[in-house]
Amino acid sequence: MVQNDVGVLVPKVMLPPRGADFSRWAVVACDQFTSQPEYWQQARAYIGDAPSTLDLILPEAFLGKPDEPQRIAEIRRKMREYLDNGVLRELKEGFVLVRRTAAGNTRCGLVLALDLECYDYNKGSTTLIRATEGTIVSRIPPRLRIREGAPVELPHILVLIDDPNRTVIEPLLTKTAQLEQLYDTDLMLGGGHITGWLVDGAAEIEAVLGALRNLTDPKTFRAKYGDRAPLLFAMGDGNHSFATAKANWEKLKPTLSEAERATHPARYALVEIENVHDDGIVFEPIHRVVFGLGGRDGIALLADELRQQNGAVTVEYGEPKPACGGKTHTIPFYTDGLSGTIIVEKPVHQLAVGTLQNAIDALLKAHPGEVDYIHGDAVTRQLSAKPDAMGFLLPAMQKSELFPTVVFDGALPRKTFSMGEANEKRYYLECRKIEP
């Protein structure tokens, strides 16, 4: 177990044996397509009886359903079965270099494990690893029921580093011919293509750790951000999954000795890190659909909440205007066959997502209903066509805003941005033991 001063564990990942059908093994992140259970039915139909990570996760489309306990018990059983019958094999200690192409974009990443002792999701945190959005504590317990007692973990977590000189991940891309290729496969249901290589050489591992160490150099960091505690890893996708790993570790810690705490595998969480400056990373907005309210009455109620919080608000029906932030926030909407734009003239919040989210939160405290977070304009419009539903489109956040905002202001409003649309999210591939 290789440890260091940048909060990184060089892991031993687990994968199916060479020759396995990785197109059926790899499944998209469980928190996608939450209002589209038919996606997961299509995935199961494609997989058939082949070994798959779908057997090891609980899609959130089925979270809270009456059969949830049975599903979780079956996940545990399948994890043990895959460990016992060789579906999962442990590789040598090392990172996994990943190249992913989806929706015409190619991005690269490095799978490693992060030390949960270096992470604090609370507002004002100054740890090396920080949340980029507000963490909803109530969303942790359902996920904790799945992780608690599980012998292995699977990451869909994407963590960003601010590496403008491309010193951490990119040098490895010149060495792929010398690295062991672990998988090279298309991903199901429009997920694109992915290739992974094992990075297990001592020189390559130390080069990665040294480059990460340089990113936290106090002098370099001070030149960019002033007298602030270094931020090395910013959560990109999967913040609540990482927070769940932290909660599981904090629950486990009191049962361990000091020596056991230092080396216990559950102290770490497997993630993929990516460079925010990678040209293949695109920040997509995460839209909102409110269920239980809709039509002109629903839009009027939301507009009233926006007025109370911000002042002057105009609702214009007709062809929606483009979503935008700035000094005036314009928010296109769709509901009950109608469309239009809500215009907030002097918003309190800098980002349109904060303006809308605060109003939705207040609305749902006063009226029964729920909100879902949707990737893609077309899906938002489709879902808002359902009875008693209304959908809102939001503008994309600029990548250059992320690290400065987290360093200076703390976490962004929840669900501010997404690294690509739903089918561009990370697919489960690598696993890691989290039991001794």
NUDREN-318448 format. One record per residue (C-alpha): residue in three letters; y, z, x. Coordinates in nm, 4 decimals. Each point is the difference from the previous one (the first is absolute). Layout:
<pts>
ALA Y Z X
...
</pts>
This chain:
<pts>
MET 0.0000 0.0000 0.0000
VAL 0.3121 -0.1277 0.1776
GLN 0.3163 0.1938 -0.0922
ASN 0.3589 -0.0362 0.1243
ASP 0.3616 0.0975 -0.0608
VAL 0.0865 -0.2762 -0.2494
GLY -0.2098 0.1224 -0.2902
VAL -0.2737 -0.2609 0.0470
LEU -0.3775 0.0347 0.0068
VAL -0.2005 -0.2847 0.1516
PRO -0.2710 -0.0145 -0.2676
LYS -0.3602 -0.1061 -0.0319
VAL 0.0158 -0.2283 -0.3015
MET -0.2973 -0.0972 -0.2113
LEU -0.0805 -0.3475 -0.1308
PRO -0.3010 -0.1852 -0.1397
PRO -0.2223 -0.1702 0.2590
ARG 0.0905 -0.3396 0.1420
GLY -0.0952 -0.2757 -0.2445
ALA 0.0868 0.2018 -0.3118
ASP 0.1857 -0.1784 -0.2807
PHE 0.3487 0.1396 0.0635
SER 0.1487 -0.2082 -0.2825
ARG -0.1920 0.2262 -0.2392
TRP 0.0355 0.3138 0.2117
ALA 0.3831 -0.0038 0.0082
VAL 0.1865 0.1014 -0.3180
VAL 0.3737 0.0334 -0.0613
ALA 0.1768 0.3390 -0.0087
CYS -0.1018 0.2201 -0.2932
ASP 0.3610 0.0485 -0.1178
GLN 0.0449 -0.3701 -0.0832
PHE -0.0493 -0.1711 -0.3373
THR 0.0185 0.3372 -0.1759
SER 0.0938 -0.1626 -0.3332
GLN -0.2491 -0.2837 0.0474
PRO -0.3554 0.1405 -0.0128
GLU -0.1235 -0.3567 -0.0398
TYR 0.0781 -0.0553 0.3707
TRP -0.2499 0.2673 0.0955
GLN -0.2579 -0.1450 -0.2382
GLN 0.0405 -0.3367 0.1741
ALA -0.0412 0.1707 0.3374
ARG -0.3245 0.1643 -0.1117
ALA -0.1300 -0.3310 -0.1357
TYR 0.0738 -0.1694 0.3350
ILE -0.1637 0.2778 0.2039
GLY -0.3182 0.0226 -0.2041
ASP -0.2557 0.2212 0.1761
ALA 0.1403 -0.0494 0.3523
PRO 0.1184 0.3065 0.1965
SER 0.3729 0.0442 -0.0623
THR 0.2850 0.2424 0.0450
LEU 0.0400 -0.0234 -0.3781
ASP -0.2956 0.2416 -0.0096
LEU 0.2001 0.2473 0.2128
ILE 0.3351 0.0092 -0.1842
LEU 0.1313 0.0752 -0.3481
PRO 0.2461 -0.2664 -0.1182
GLU 0.2943 0.1790 -0.1554
ALA -0.0340 -0.2200 -0.3077
PHE -0.2878 0.2375 -0.0862
LEU 0.1619 0.3240 0.1181
GLY 0.0048 0.2677 -0.2689
LYS -0.2560 -0.1770 -0.2185
PRO -0.2824 0.2064 -0.1600
ASP -0.2564 -0.1264 0.2516
GLU 0.2093 0.0895 0.3071
PRO -0.2293 0.2900 0.1104
GLN -0.3033 -0.2282 -0.0188
ARG 0.1798 -0.2701 0.1971
ILE 0.0971 0.2488 0.2745
ALA -0.3562 0.1335 0.0185
GLU -0.1284 -0.3566 0.0380
ILE 0.2533 -0.0635 0.2793
ARG -0.1335 0.3027 0.1883
ARG -0.3579 -0.1207 -0.0511
LYS 0.0828 -0.3494 0.1250
MET 0.1794 0.1352 0.3074
ARG -0.3098 0.2004 0.0961
GLU -0.2248 -0.2975 -0.0736
TYR 0.2086 -0.2347 0.2154
LEU -0.0052 0.2531 0.2849
ASP -0.3729 0.0584 -0.0282
ASN -0.1209 -0.3592 -0.0334
GLY 0.2160 -0.1608 0.2672
VAL 0.2508 -0.1812 -0.2184
LEU 0.2614 0.1856 0.2073
ARG -0.0339 0.0069 0.3801
GLU 0.2294 0.1933 0.2311
LEU 0.1710 -0.2048 0.2710
LYS 0.1201 0.1042 0.3420
GLU 0.3217 0.1961 0.0216
GLY 0.2912 -0.2405 -0.0345
PHE 0.2676 -0.1574 -0.2127
VAL -0.0504 -0.3017 -0.2255
LEU 0.2466 -0.2859 0.0448
VAL 0.0531 -0.1787 -0.3321
ARG 0.1473 -0.3379 -0.0863
ARG 0.0524 -0.0630 -0.3731
THR 0.1194 -0.3155 -0.1730
ALA 0.0988 0.0181 -0.3668
ALA 0.2438 -0.1904 -0.2205
GLY 0.0975 -0.2185 0.2943
ASN 0.0945 0.2914 0.2270
THR -0.1911 0.1264 0.3036
ARG 0.0485 0.3561 0.1213
CYS -0.1774 0.2123 0.2588
GLY -0.0931 0.3652 0.0170
LEU -0.1973 0.2636 0.1851
VAL -0.2464 0.2364 -0.1694
LEU 0.0091 0.3522 0.1434
ALA 0.0037 0.3581 -0.1251
LEU 0.3116 0.2157 -0.0354
ASP 0.0229 0.3755 0.0440
LEU 0.0813 0.1655 -0.3330
GLU 0.1520 0.2904 0.1922
CYS 0.2816 -0.2429 0.0937
TYR 0.0795 -0.0852 -0.3640
ASP 0.2155 0.1668 -0.2617
TYR 0.0908 -0.1863 -0.3203
ASN 0.2644 0.2509 -0.1108
LYS 0.3648 -0.1036 -0.0134
GLY 0.1795 0.0700 0.3264
SER -0.3149 -0.0312 0.2091
THR 0.0499 -0.0618 0.3732
THR -0.3640 -0.0613 0.0910
LEU -0.1245 -0.3051 0.1952
ILE -0.1630 -0.1319 -0.3198
ARG 0.2129 -0.0048 -0.3167
ALA -0.0121 -0.1186 -0.3566
THR 0.2321 -0.2854 -0.0907
GLU 0.0040 0.0835 -0.3696
GLY 0.0034 0.3114 -0.2096
THR -0.3496 0.1455 -0.0275
ILE -0.1067 0.0891 -0.3538
VAL -0.2085 0.3125 0.0534
SER -0.1677 -0.0391 -0.3412
ARG -0.1579 -0.3237 0.1213
ILE -0.1902 0.1768 0.2789
PRO -0.2625 0.2037 -0.1977
PRO -0.1802 -0.3012 -0.1553
ARG -0.0245 -0.1630 0.3423
LEU -0.1051 0.3302 0.1567
ARG -0.2976 0.0168 -0.2370
ILE -0.1229 -0.3220 0.1616
ARG 0.0651 0.0933 0.3655
GLU -0.1214 0.3604 -0.0236
GLY -0.3589 0.0168 0.1156
ALA -0.0151 -0.3700 0.0871
PRO -0.1863 -0.0641 0.3278
VAL 0.2054 -0.3107 0.0881
GLU 0.3504 -0.1351 -0.0551
LEU 0.1210 -0.3557 -0.0559
PRO 0.3637 -0.0888 0.0705
HIS 0.2300 -0.2203 -0.2015
ILE 0.2957 0.1761 0.1651
LEU 0.2521 -0.2154 0.1863
VAL 0.2360 0.1836 0.2363
LEU 0.3025 -0.1623 0.1623
ILE 0.1386 0.0327 0.3509
ASP 0.3478 -0.1105 0.1127
ASP -0.0849 -0.2108 0.3041
PRO 0.2593 -0.2793 0.0364
ASN -0.1238 -0.0929 0.3491
ARG -0.3579 -0.0362 -0.1293
THR -0.1590 0.2244 0.2606
VAL -0.2791 0.1764 -0.1914
ILE -0.2088 -0.2464 -0.2012
GLU 0.1097 -0.3458 0.1082
PRO -0.1232 0.0136 0.3645
LEU -0.3559 0.0394 -0.1311
LEU 0.0220 -0.3330 -0.1814
THR -0.0076 -0.1788 0.3353
LYS -0.3374 0.1615 0.0792
THR -0.2059 -0.0800 -0.3099
ALA -0.2295 -0.2322 0.1997
GLN -0.1099 0.3021 0.2059
LEU -0.0402 0.2370 -0.2983
GLU -0.3094 0.0458 -0.2163
GLN 0.0559 -0.1671 -0.3381
LEU -0.1110 0.2330 -0.2788
TYR 0.0646 -0.2148 -0.3072
ASP 0.1565 -0.3320 -0.0967
THR -0.0017 -0.0574 -0.3745
ASP 0.1758 -0.1223 -0.3095
LEU 0.1010 0.2766 -0.2405
MET -0.1002 -0.0122 -0.3644
LEU 0.2215 -0.0953 -0.2949
GLY 0.2856 -0.1586 0.1938
GLY 0.0264 0.2574 0.2783
GLY 0.0278 -0.2567 0.2801
HIS -0.1820 0.0352 0.3318
ILE -0.0469 0.2797 0.2521
THR -0.1375 0.0293 0.3549
GLY -0.0637 0.3213 0.1929
TRP -0.0758 0.0759 0.3668
LEU -0.1078 0.3237 0.1693
VAL 0.2457 0.1311 0.2614
ASP -0.2115 0.2380 0.2087
GLY 0.1157 -0.0618 0.3576
ALA 0.1589 0.3018 0.1715
ALA 0.2909 -0.2066 0.1332
GLU 0.0799 -0.1527 -0.3392
ILE -0.0213 0.3359 -0.1767
GLU 0.2295 0.1663 0.2525
ALA 0.2461 -0.2900 -0.0239
VAL 0.0242 0.0503 -0.3770
LEU 0.0480 0.3762 0.0340
GLY 0.2586 -0.0484 0.2760
ALA 0.1961 -0.2508 -0.2098
LEU -0.0013 0.2402 -0.2956
ARG 0.1169 0.2777 0.2304
ASN 0.2909 -0.2177 0.1122
LEU 0.1103 -0.0470 -0.3612
THR 0.0520 0.3757 -0.0255
ASP 0.1940 0.0259 0.3263
PRO 0.2931 0.2318 -0.0846
LYS 0.2569 -0.2082 0.1859
THR -0.1073 -0.3254 -0.1668
PHE -0.0165 0.1609 -0.3423
ARG 0.3380 0.1700 0.0457
ALA 0.1591 -0.3348 0.0875
LYS -0.1133 -0.1400 -0.3364
TYR 0.0362 0.2986 -0.2310
GLY 0.2014 0.2717 0.1721
ASP -0.1255 0.3553 0.0347
ARG -0.2938 -0.0294 -0.2398
ALA -0.3646 0.1006 0.0283
PRO -0.2103 -0.3044 0.0941
LEU -0.1740 -0.1837 -0.2846
LEU -0.2992 -0.1961 0.1285
PHE -0.2076 -0.0783 -0.3094
ALA 0.1529 -0.0771 -0.3410
MET -0.2295 -0.0378 -0.2980
GLY -0.0062 -0.3580 -0.1266
ASP -0.2718 -0.0047 -0.2683
GLY -0.2315 0.2780 -0.1076
ASN 0.2339 0.2982 0.0304
HIS -0.1870 0.1975 -0.2662
SER -0.3361 -0.0718 0.1601
PHE 0.1317 0.1327 0.3315
ALA 0.1478 0.3028 -0.1799
THR -0.3423 0.0583 -0.1579
ALA -0.1624 -0.0004 0.3434
LYS 0.2585 0.2585 0.1049
ALA -0.0737 0.2152 -0.3064
ASN -0.3719 -0.0177 0.0705
TRP 0.0573 0.1045 0.3613
GLU 0.2252 0.2924 -0.0974
LYS -0.2675 0.1204 -0.2420
LEU -0.2685 -0.0271 0.2660
LYS 0.1941 0.1577 0.2892
PRO -0.0302 0.3667 -0.1043
THR -0.3794 -0.0318 0.0083
LEU -0.0026 -0.1101 0.3658
SER 0.0394 0.1734 0.3346
GLU 0.2826 -0.1030 0.2332
ALA -0.2440 -0.2017 0.2113
GLU -0.1391 -0.1762 -0.3072
ARG 0.3504 -0.0835 -0.1258
ALA 0.0796 -0.1769 0.3245
THR -0.2869 -0.2464 -0.0293
HIS -0.0999 -0.0182 -0.3670
PRO -0.0053 -0.3660 -0.1131
ALA 0.1730 0.0806 -0.3316
ARG 0.3113 0.0942 0.1994
TYR 0.0611 -0.3740 0.0352
ALA 0.0370 -0.2881 -0.2431
LEU -0.0919 -0.3605 0.0726
VAL 0.2884 -0.2452 -0.0479
GLU 0.1192 -0.3419 0.1087
ILE 0.3312 -0.0018 0.1854
GLU 0.2225 -0.3073 -0.0111
ASN 0.3283 -0.0888 0.1641
VAL 0.2823 -0.0198 -0.2539
HIS 0.1403 -0.2869 0.2110
ASP -0.3142 -0.2106 -0.0512
ASP 0.1164 -0.3263 -0.1592
GLY -0.3000 0.0085 -0.2314
ILE 0.1079 0.3239 -0.1680
VAL 0.1949 -0.0617 -0.3167
PHE 0.1492 0.2809 -0.2059
GLU -0.0570 -0.0761 -0.3672
PRO 0.1641 0.1971 -0.2794
ILE -0.2145 0.2182 -0.2244
HIS 0.0950 -0.0639 -0.3611
ARG -0.0282 0.2378 -0.2960
VAL -0.1650 -0.0373 -0.3396
VAL 0.0536 0.2757 -0.2542
PHE -0.2700 0.0344 -0.2666
GLY 0.0627 0.1786 -0.3299
LEU 0.3569 -0.1245 -0.0412
GLY 0.1341 -0.3504 -0.0428
GLY 0.2155 -0.2508 -0.1825
ARG 0.3727 0.0386 -0.0489
ASP -0.0404 0.3691 -0.0830
GLY -0.1807 0.0714 0.3283
ILE 0.2580 -0.1901 0.2054
ALA 0.2811 0.1844 -0.1813
LEU -0.1570 0.3383 0.0784
LEU -0.0336 -0.0882 0.3671
ALA 0.3573 -0.1321 0.0133
ASP 0.1212 0.3311 -0.1432
GLU -0.1792 0.1896 0.2775
LEU 0.1546 -0.2313 0.2592
ARG 0.3495 0.0601 -0.1462
GLN -0.0428 0.3755 0.0093
GLN -0.1007 -0.0156 0.3669
ASN 0.2309 -0.2767 0.1266
GLY 0.2801 -0.0822 -0.2418
ALA 0.0696 -0.3557 -0.1166
VAL -0.3150 -0.1973 -0.0904
THR -0.0214 -0.3398 -0.1723
VAL -0.3044 -0.1554 -0.1662
GLU -0.0023 -0.3792 -0.0223
TYR -0.2752 -0.1789 -0.1943
GLY -0.1015 -0.3535 0.0973
GLU -0.1120 -0.1588 0.3267
PRO -0.0313 0.2869 0.2521
LYS 0.2263 0.0072 0.3034
PRO -0.1573 0.0493 0.3441
ALA -0.0840 0.3569 0.0949
CYS 0.2378 0.1356 0.2627
GLY 0.1361 0.3175 0.1551
GLY 0.3314 0.0451 0.1747
LYS 0.3008 0.1543 -0.1702
THR -0.1210 -0.1216 -0.3403
HIS -0.3659 0.0149 -0.0999
THR -0.1410 -0.2737 -0.2230
ILE -0.3454 0.0652 -0.1455
PRO -0.1754 -0.2794 -0.1942
PHE -0.2213 0.1121 -0.2899
TYR -0.2653 -0.1401 -0.2358
THR -0.1201 0.1519 -0.3256
ASP -0.1376 -0.1077 -0.3402
GLY 0.0698 -0.3691 0.0642
LEU 0.3536 0.0793 0.1125
SER 0.1581 -0.0093 0.3425
GLY 0.3298 0.0878 0.1591
THR 0.1773 0.1987 0.2684
ILE 0.1190 0.3578 0.0303
ILE 0.3144 0.0203 0.2128
VAL 0.0911 0.3360 0.1561
GLU 0.3573 -0.0396 0.1225
LYS 0.0458 0.3116 0.2134
PRO -0.3449 0.1348 0.0868
VAL -0.0400 0.3471 0.1471
HIS -0.2917 -0.1116 0.2172
GLN 0.0161 -0.2505 0.2834
LEU -0.3211 -0.1762 -0.1028
ALA -0.0649 -0.1534 -0.3418
VAL -0.3470 0.1540 0.0009
GLY 0.1527 0.3494 0.0110
THR 0.2374 -0.0842 -0.2842
LEU -0.2803 -0.1282 -0.2234
GLN -0.2619 0.2601 0.0937
ASN 0.2244 0.2965 -0.0774
ALA 0.0809 -0.1447 -0.3417
ILE -0.3670 -0.0695 -0.0775
ASP -0.0954 0.3538 0.1056
ALA 0.2617 0.1462 -0.2346
LEU -0.1030 -0.2350 -0.2818
LEU -0.3664 0.0987 0.0231
LYS 0.0861 0.3696 -0.0065
ALA 0.1638 -0.0512 -0.3390
HIS -0.2373 -0.2608 -0.1470
PRO -0.3794 -0.0445 0.0181
GLY -0.1037 -0.2830 0.2287
GLU -0.1028 -0.0800 0.3564
VAL 0.1099 -0.2224 0.2857
ASP -0.2088 -0.2236 0.2227
TYR 0.1005 -0.1512 0.3343
ILE -0.0683 -0.3718 0.0167
HIS -0.0172 -0.2577 0.2787
GLY 0.1201 -0.3470 -0.0947
ASP 0.2553 -0.1434 -0.2430
ALA -0.2575 -0.1875 -0.2082
VAL -0.2236 0.3050 -0.0560
THR 0.3055 0.2071 -0.0977
ARG 0.1010 -0.2579 -0.2612
GLN -0.3593 -0.0239 -0.1246
LEU -0.0399 0.3761 -0.0442
SER 0.3422 0.0366 -0.1642
ALA -0.1152 -0.2389 -0.2739
LYS -0.2399 0.2680 -0.1281
PRO 0.1073 0.1992 -0.3084
ASP 0.2354 0.2900 0.0788
ALA 0.0526 -0.1004 0.3612
MET 0.2982 -0.0992 0.2114
GLY 0.0006 -0.1316 0.3549
PHE 0.2743 0.0140 0.2633
LEU 0.0352 -0.2067 0.3182
LEU 0.1468 0.1496 0.3162
PRO 0.1409 -0.1574 0.3180
ALA -0.1827 0.0102 0.3323
MET 0.1037 0.2496 0.2675
GLN 0.0868 -0.1332 0.3458
LYS -0.2468 0.0976 0.2756
SER 0.2875 0.0901 0.2310
GLU 0.1041 0.2769 -0.2418
LEU -0.3256 0.1953 0.0157
PHE 0.0036 0.2032 0.3241
PRO 0.3758 0.0756 -0.0022
THR -0.0202 0.1154 -0.3637
VAL -0.2969 0.2302 0.0634
VAL 0.1545 0.1405 0.3198
PHE 0.3429 0.0662 -0.1526
ASP -0.0693 0.0569 -0.3719
GLY -0.3664 0.0980 -0.0242
ALA -0.2433 -0.1524 -0.2466
LEU 0.0965 -0.2917 -0.2216
PRO -0.0453 0.0066 -0.3779
ARG -0.3699 -0.0299 -0.0794
LYS -0.1472 -0.3475 -0.0234
THR 0.3059 -0.1595 0.1619
PHE -0.1813 -0.2807 0.1780
SER -0.3393 -0.1528 0.0494
MET -0.1378 -0.1770 0.3042
GLY -0.0929 -0.3137 -0.1900
GLU -0.1329 -0.0462 -0.3505
ALA -0.3241 0.1464 -0.1315
ASN -0.2446 -0.2494 0.1562
GLU 0.1772 0.0356 0.3385
LYS -0.0741 0.3733 0.0206
ARG -0.2438 0.1400 0.2509
TYR -0.3654 -0.0555 -0.0811
TYR -0.2469 0.2766 0.0842
LEU -0.2094 -0.0913 0.3032
GLU -0.0286 0.2750 0.2618
CYS -0.1386 0.3450 -0.0813
ARG -0.0027 0.3228 0.2021
LYS -0.1989 0.3214 -0.0244
ILE 0.2103 0.2981 -0.1067
GLU -0.2827 0.2513 0.0173
PRO -0.1008 0.1509 0.3383
</pts>
